[in-house]
Amino acid sequence: MSTATEVTELHSDDVAAIDELREVYSKLKAELGKVIVGQEAVVEQLNICLFARGHSLLMGVPGLAKTLLVSRLAETMSLSFSRIQFTPDLMPMDITGTDILQETADGRREFEFVKGPLFANIVLADEINRAPSKTQAAMLEAMQEHRVTVVGRPYVLTPPFFVLATQNPVEQEGTYPLPEAQLDRFMFLINVDYPSRLEEIEIARSTTGGKMPTLEHVLDSESVQRFQDLVRRVPVPQHIYEFAVDLVRRTRPNVEEAPEWLKPLVSWGAGPRAVQYLILGAKSRAALTGSYMVRLEDIMEVAQPVLGHRVLTTFNAESEGITSRDIVARLTEELNRETLGG
């Protein structure tokens, strides 16, 4: 199917909705810019993930405004927000809620379910790599199934539901690597870097004065869900599907498509879920930037946050200072050159 044919298949209502989403996204960035200095790439990746109905993992040292960014993102979207500080003694019921014995008006006693902090639209799981395994399992169920189970009874979480977890570098005291199965549930791994010198001067100026500004409500829950549905309908040309599949397959050291230079550096590559997230992320980015179809540049932009935590390096790579980010960047650039050259 040709590219031109696919563009005409997008309904006129969807074209208007994409134009609306582009305007809304521009306003949302402007509002967040009132309290967040810099971090444009982080803001973009967060929004791409949210409108694709994914979950994000933020990696960065403490003090880079990760919590502030998430809470203000919820504020601009008029969504409920809760923050969970993960600690080694955190139990599943601390996040899901539990049954509490209550006395009714007629004097009888009945168990009543009291919802935990997971019952919010946007949940910030702070320092998730400090949590015990049982609590991690409860969080996994919420992320994957959009529900929690308490004493054998399921409770559905109200959409939209977006988990944004922060993770301190493993080198810091009291942190542990997340299992690969849990990492794979996160659509994006977003790296939050230190601000530039000029940005840090602006942070010092803007955060040490009066009250923080109140942000305008740009969206509401219904609008967020409507735009999430819209993202799924963004057309994707056949060559984009092929590019996403070829890129993911090249991350696997034991398949024929993997380049020779990669095999000693990678112990485990990305699975099929990475292909799904590449396409969904590209659809979301295309819609947010006002494009009526997915372009190659959309896949290129989401490749790093999708694949960075799904490509596991070997000891050889670590000893040479080669990271997963380096490998993904080289793979993406090589495949892009081949595609353009062909």
Summary of the structure (lengths in Angstrom):
residues: 342
radius of gyration: 21.5
end to end distance: 18.5
largest distance: 78.5
contacts: 1076
relative contact order: 0.15
helix: 47%
strand: 15%
